[in-house]
Amino acid sequence: MNYAVGQVAGFAGVTVRTLHHYDDIGLLVPSERSHAGHRRYSDADLDRLQQILFYRELGFPLEEVAALLDDPDADPRAHLRRQHELLTARIEKLWKMAAAVEHAMEARTMGLNLTPEERFEVFGDNDPEQYAQEVEERWGGTDEYADSPRRTASYTKEDWKRIQAEAADWGERYGALMAVGEPPTGEAAMTLAEEHRQHICTWFYECSYEIHRCLGEMYVSDERFKAFYEVLRPGLAEHLRDAIVANAARHTS
């Protein structure tokens, strides 16, 4: 079968003008012409158009798309492998972006009652409000969003130092627990996982077991979270995630 340019434009969600341009530059030359000189596209042409639109969606310029598709050493399976790799990379990037916003939700501190000097003393170069707009756009309607800034707005420099001291003490004890081979499903690990949850409940927002499980997954998938825990002890992010899951199970099953 072959298709008119208008039909192909409708199939692909592009304009007729775009198809004309692709023809003019040699990127997608229709296989046939009607007696009147009108473009007619074959199934193979549609396959090539699909490939073009895929690479364009990922931001490839037309020149690079042409080079990729006209590579004499590439077969259809090679294109599929390349597309799979590119999609996997895109998914990973989007997941990290989403995790960064969720990360900010946990640590959100709008309305800090601290002077610039106190902020720097407590947080150093880490701006606690850097994701404020993104957090509001995504989580503005949730109870957790409203609860965290309401609590933290009144915290003093001493409060923040206490929060950090508690977190540091917890980290040392969790690292020591791993050093002696305590499994994440052991009583000691689950107890510290529960303490971790209670710390969030006490200082930021009501962290349900379901939210805590989501945070545990984020500690593993988000490279910034993972790096923080890995500094305490290699493998701690995964160990804590598993302990959080086990602790949640014993309290909700």
N, C-alpha and C positions, 0 to 999 in steps of 0.2 A: 504494500500500500504506500501511497504518498499523500502528502498533506499540503494544503495551501498555507501561505505565510500567516494569514489571519488565524487559521486553525491552530498552528503551532504557537503563535503568540498567546492564544487562549489557554492551550495546554500548559504552557510554561510560566504563565503569569508575567510575561514581558511585553514590551510594545513591539509593534511591527517595525517601528523605526530602529529599535535595537537590533532586530534580526537583519535589517538592511545594512546596518553598520557592521555587524559581524561578517556579513557577506563581502562588503566592500574591502575590509582589511584582511580577508582570507582566513578568518578564524572559523567561520562556519559557512561554507559554500554549499548551497543546496545541490543535491545529486542530479536533479533534473530541472528542466524548464518546460513550461507548456508551449504549445504552438504560438501562443501570443507573447511568449517571453516571460511569463509569470513564474516565480520561484515555486518549486515543488520539493518537499522534504520527505526523505525516506525514514524508515525506522532507525537505520544506522545514524542518520543525521540527528534524530531525536536523542539517541544515546549520547552523541557527542555534545549536544546542547546541554544535556543533563550534567555532564562532566564540567562543561564551561561554567554553568551556574553554580555548581558546588564550589569550585575554586574561587569564583567571584565572591561568593558569600563569605569565604574565609579571608577576603581582602587581597587576593592575588591580582596584580595588574594584568591587563589583557596580553601583554607581551610574554609574560611568564606563563600564563595559561596556555598560550599557543605552543611555547617551547615544551611544556610538560606533555601536552597531548600529541605533539608531533615527534616525540622522542622515539627513534626507530628501535631502541632496545626495550621499550616498555610494552607490555601486553596488558590486556584488560585486567588481569589479576594483579599486576603491579600497581595499576591505578587504584584498585580496590584496597590494596594494602596501604598505599599512601594515604588514601582518604580515611581509612580506619585510624591510622596514626595521627592524622591531623584532627580528626574528631575527638579522639581520646585526649589529645592535648588541650583542645578547646573546652571539653567537659571538665578536665582537671582545673583549668584556669577559672572557669565559672564557679566551680565548687569552692575553690579557695576564696573567691570574692564573696560568696555567700557566707562562708565560714567566718570571714573577717568581720562581717556585720554582726553575726551571732556572738562572736568574740567580744565585739564592742558592747553588745547588750549586757553581757555579764559584768563588764568592767565600767559601764557607763556612769559618768559622774558629773552630769550637768549641774550647774549652780554651785560649784565648789566655793565654799566660804574661806578661801585662802588667798593671801597676797601672791603676786608673781614670784616673790622670793621664796615663800613657803611652798608653792607648787614645785618650783625647781628643786628645793631641798628634799621634798618627798618623792617626786616622780622623775627627777632628772630630765633627760631628753624625751621621755615618753609622755606625749600629750594625751591626757585621759579623755579629751573631748574631740579627738581628731576625726572620729566617725559619727559625730553627733547628728549631722543632717541625714546621713544614710540610715542611722538607727531610727530616727524619728519617722522617716518615710516608710520603713518596713514594719516597725514595732509600735508605732505611736498609739495604736488602739488597744494594746494589751495591758493587763494589770501589772505585769512585771516592769514594763516600761515606766508606768506611773509610780510604782513603788520605789524603784531604785533611786531616782533623783530626789524624791521626797525625803528619803532617809539621808542620802549623802550630802544634801545641801547644807546640813547643819554640822557636818563633821569638821573638826579642827585638825590642825597639823598633828597634834598628839593622837587623835583618833586614827588618822591614816598611818601613822607610824606603828600604832598598836596592831592595826590590820596587817601590815607588812611583817611585823614581828611574829604574829600568830602564824602567818603563812610560812615564814622561814622555819619556825620551830616544827611545824607540821612536816615540811619538806625534809628536814633532817631526820625526823623519826620514821618517815616513810622510806627514805634511803637506807636507814639502818635495818629496817624490817626486810627489805630486799636483800641486803648483804648477808643475812643469815638464812636465806633461802625460803622465806615465807611465801607460800603460793597466794595468788590473788583471791582464791576462793577460801583462804584460811580465815579464821576468826579475827586475827589481828589486822589483816589487810582490810577486811570488810568494816571493821571498827574505824579505821582511819579514813576509809571512803565515806562513812557516815559522818565523821567529823568534818570532812571536806564539804559535804553538803550542808551541814549545819552552819559552817562558817559563812557560806553564801546566804543562807536564810537569815543569819544574825545581822549581817552587815549590808546586804544589797537587796535581795528580793526573795520571795517565797519560792524556793527551789524544790519542786516536786521530784519524785523519783524518776518520772518520765523525762523531765527537763534535765535531770542529772545524767541520765543515760545519754541524752543527746549531747551534753557537754563532753562526756567521756569519749564519744566518737569523734568529736571535734578536736579533742586534745591529741588524737592520733593523726587525723587527716589534715589539720591545719599546721603547716610547717613552723609557724611562729610559736604556737602553743607547744608543739612537740619539742622544739628547740629549748624552750624554757624548762620543760620537765627533764629533758635529756641532760641539761647542765647539772641538775640535781643528782641524777644517776642514769646511765645508759639503760634504756628499756623501761624507764619509769612510766612513760606515757601509756604504753600498751598495758603494763601491769596495773596501773590505776584504772584504766578503762575497764579491764576485766573485773577488778575489785568492785567498781561502781555497779556493773551489771549484776554481779553476785549479790551485792548488798541490796540492790533494788528488788531482786527476786525474792530474797528472804523476807522483805517487808511487805511485798505486794501479792505474793502467791497465797 
